[in-house]
Amino acid sequence: MLLGAVAAAQDQRPLPRDAPQALAHLGVSVHVVAHDELEPDQLRALARRDVTLWLKTGSNTLRDSTVEHLARFDAAFVQLRPPLKAVDARVLAKAPRVGVWATAADAAALVGRVPGVRQLAVDVDDTWPETLDAVLAKVRPAIVRFRPVGPVDVLTWGRFLAAPGRKIYAPDSADQLALECSTPLAGVPTPEVHVATLMTVASQLFPCAQGTRVVVDAALEPWLLQSLLVRVPRLELVVHVNDAQQARQVKLLLDTLGLARR
């Protein structure tokens, strides 16, 4: 009842021999989480249709070459922190479609600081403070990602459901995923689970959520990719790129999915 909108998991054993062998992405989208220290050419190789970039940053100062490649992705969000200097904000003016990615504590201080109309993605980690409802009502994020630690009480879950924007639920425990669908589709958060959870929790993946985000390794086994494509409805892959080797592996994954460069 508490988390009645969240997907669980599903058997991800290899498919039978008569299953489709050709890999087609079938509408799958990919979220690439990378760092701005990645070489510009490596970042550019990952810019594809149906790929969203989540760019982690060491500071608010971005290289011009990095900003140039942000526009090549279908969508991109850049991690920012206050205080945001005017000179750093002006650099992002070269990529008008790029969104702002911030923590719940930093979001209010960043809204309106970057030129243009920007989408805002907010991360809520650990707990949901009482003051957060007013902050989210003010900043109107496009995406709210809730990553609780431990059980979530009924009141907190209701406030999460009432938040503006698309809601992504990424708990730290598989125990919080084996749940039953009980709310209308329009109010169901998108579950985000690691692929290891899908392989260890023995239950069906509920089709009521608005897609399922599956976190995978850069070097994803072909049989597992095939299984995910066939078995998980409205699949969104989430993959982290921490170095050049992983960048090459993710490029191969995108090539395998047939995602074309922009």
C-alpha positions in Angstrom: 0.0 0.0 0.0 2.8 2.4 0.9 4.7 2.1 -2.3 2.0 0.8 -4.5 3.2 2.4 -7.7 6.7 1.0 -8.0 7.9 -1.8 -10.3 9.5 -4.9 -8.9 11.7 -7.2 -10.9 11.7 -10.0 -13.4 13.5 -13.1 -14.4 16.4 -12.1 -16.7 17.7 -15.6 -17.8 18.9 -15.9 -21.4 16.0 -16.1 -23.8 15.3 -19.4 -25.6 17.0 -20.1 -28.9 13.9 -19.3 -31.0 13.7 -15.8 -29.4 14.6 -12.8 -31.7 18.4 -12.6 -32.0 18.6 -9.3 -33.9 18.9 -6.3 -31.5 16.6 -3.4 -32.2 16.2 -0.7 -29.7 12.3 -0.8 -30.0 11.9 2.7 -28.5 14.4 2.2 -25.6 16.1 5.3 -24.4 19.5 5.6 -22.7 20.7 7.9 -19.9 24.4 8.4 -19.9 25.9 9.7 -16.6 29.3 11.2 -17.4 31.8 13.6 -15.9 33.0 16.8 -17.5 36.6 15.6 -17.3 35.8 13.2 -20.1 37.6 14.2 -23.3 35.4 16.2 -25.7 35.8 13.7 -28.5 34.8 10.8 -26.2 31.7 12.8 -25.1 30.8 13.6 -28.7 30.9 9.9 -29.6 28.1 9.2 -27.1 25.8 12.0 -28.5 22.9 10.1 -30.2 19.2 10.2 -30.7 17.3 8.8 -27.7 20.3 9.5 -25.4 20.1 11.9 -22.5 23.3 13.1 -20.9 23.6 13.7 -17.2 26.9 15.7 -16.9 28.5 15.6 -13.5 30.8 18.5 -12.8 33.8 19.4 -10.6 32.9 23.1 -10.8 30.4 25.3 -12.6 33.1 26.3 -15.2 32.7 24.2 -18.3 35.0 24.0 -21.3 33.6 25.5 -24.5 34.2 22.2 -26.3 32.1 20.4 -23.7 29.2 22.8 -24.0 29.4 22.5 -27.8 28.8 18.8 -27.6 25.9 19.0 -25.1 23.6 20.2 -27.9 24.3 17.0 -29.9 22.3 14.9 -27.3 18.6 14.5 -27.5 18.6 16.1 -24.0 21.2 17.0 -21.5 21.3 18.1 -17.9 24.4 19.8 -16.3 25.1 19.5 -12.6 25.4 23.0 -11.1 25.9 24.4 -7.6 25.4 27.9 -6.1 26.9 30.4 -6.3 26.8 30.5 -10.1 29.0 33.2 -11.5 27.6 35.2 -14.4 30.5 34.2 -16.6 29.8 30.5 -16.1 26.1 31.1 -16.8 26.9 32.8 -20.1 28.9 29.8 -21.3 25.7 27.7 -21.1 23.8 30.3 -23.2 25.5 28.5 -26.2 23.4 25.4 -25.4 19.9 26.8 -24.9 18.2 23.3 -24.6 20.5 22.1 -21.8 18.8 21.7 -18.4 20.0 22.3 -14.9 20.6 19.4 -12.5 20.8 20.2 -8.8 20.2 18.9 -5.3 17.0 19.8 -3.5 19.1 22.2 -1.3 20.6 24.0 -4.2 17.6 24.2 -6.7 16.0 27.5 -5.5 19.3 29.4 -5.7 19.9 28.3 -9.3 16.5 28.9 -10.9 16.7 31.9 -13.2 20.5 32.2 -13.0 21.1 30.5 -16.4 20.0 32.4 -19.5 16.9 31.1 -21.3 14.1 28.8 -20.2 15.7 25.7 -18.7 14.3 22.4 -17.5 15.3 21.6 -13.9 16.0 18.1 -12.6 16.2 17.8 -8.8 17.8 15.1 -6.7 16.2 14.4 -3.3 18.6 12.1 -1.3 18.1 10.3 2.0 15.0 12.0 3.4 12.1 14.3 2.3 12.3 17.4 4.5 9.0 19.2 5.3 10.4 22.4 3.7 10.9 20.7 0.4 7.2 20.9 -0.7 7.3 24.7 -0.8 10.7 24.7 -2.7 9.5 22.3 -5.4 6.2 24.3 -5.8 8.4 27.4 -6.4 11.0 26.0 -8.8 8.6 23.7 -10.7 11.1 21.0 -11.7 10.6 18.9 -14.8 12.1 15.8 -13.0 12.3 14.9 -9.3 14.4 11.8 -8.4 13.9 10.5 -4.9 16.6 8.3 -3.5 15.5 7.4 0.1 17.6 5.5 2.5 15.5 3.0 4.4 11.7 2.7 4.6 9.5 5.6 3.4 6.4 6.4 5.5 2.9 7.0 4.1 3.0 10.7 4.5 6.4 11.1 2.8 5.2 8.9 -0.1 2.1 11.0 -0.6 4.2 14.2 -0.7 6.5 12.6 -3.2 3.5 11.7 -5.4 2.2 15.3 -5.1 5.5 16.9 -6.3 5.5 18.6 -9.7 7.2 17.1 -12.7 8.1 13.5 -13.6 8.9 11.5 -10.6 11.7 8.8 -10.4 11.9 6.5 -7.5 15.3 5.0 -6.8 15.3 3.2 -3.3 18.5 1.8 -1.9 16.9 -1.6 -1.1 15.3 -4.3 -3.2 12.9 -4.9 -0.4 11.1 -1.7 -1.3 10.5 -2.8 -4.9 8.4 -6.0 -4.6 5.1 -4.1 -4.5 1.7 -4.1 -6.0 0.2 -1.5 -8.3 -2.7 0.3 -6.8 -2.6 3.9 -8.1 -3.6 5.3 -11.5 -1.0 5.2 -14.2 -0.7 9.0 -14.4 0.4 9.2 -10.8 2.9 6.3 -10.9 6.6 7.2 -10.4 9.2 5.7 -12.7 11.1 3.0 -10.8 14.9 2.9 -11.1 16.6 -0.3 -10.3 20.0 -1.9 -10.9 20.1 -4.8 -13.3 21.4 -7.0 -10.5 18.1 -6.4 -8.6 16.2 -7.6 -11.6 18.2 -10.8 -11.6 17.9 -11.5 -7.9 14.3 -10.5 -7.0 12.1 -13.3 -8.1 8.9 -11.5 -9.1 7.2 -10.1 -12.2 8.0 -6.6 -13.4 4.7 -4.7 -13.0 3.6 -3.0 -16.2 1.8 -0.1 -14.4 4.8 2.3 -14.0 5.6 4.9 -16.6 8.6 3.0 -17.9 11.4 1.4 -15.9 14.9 2.7 -15.6 17.5 -0.1 -15.3 21.0 0.8 -14.2 23.5 -1.3 -16.2 27.3 -1.6 -16.4 29.1 -0.1 -19.4 30.2 -3.6 -20.5 26.7 -5.1 -20.6 26.6 -8.8 -21.7 24.8 -9.2 -25.1 22.4 -11.8 -23.8 21.4 -9.6 -20.9 20.8 -6.6 -23.2 18.6 -8.9 -25.4 16.6 -10.1 -22.4 16.0 -6.5 -21.1 14.9 -5.3 -24.5 12.4 -8.1 -24.9 11.1 -8.4 -21.3 11.1 -4.9 -19.8 8.3 -2.6 -21.1 9.2 1.0 -21.9 12.9 0.4 -21.0 15.3 3.2 -20.1 18.9 2.2 -19.7 21.1 4.1 -17.2 24.8 3.7 -17.6 27.7 5.5 -15.9 30.9 6.6 -17.7 33.8 7.2 -15.4 36.8 6.8 -17.7 37.9 6.4 -21.3 37.5 2.6 -21.3 33.9 2.9 -20.2 33.3 5.6 -22.8 34.4 3.1 -25.5 32.2 0.4 -24.0 29.1 2.6 -23.9 29.8 3.8 -27.5 29.7 0.1 -28.5 26.5 -0.4 -26.6 24.9 2.6 -28.4 26.1 1.2 -31.7 24.6 -2.2 -30.9 21.3 -0.6 -30.2 21.4 1.2 -33.5 21.1 4.6 -32.0 22.2 7.1 -34.7 24.6 10.0 -34.2 23.1 13.4 -34.5 
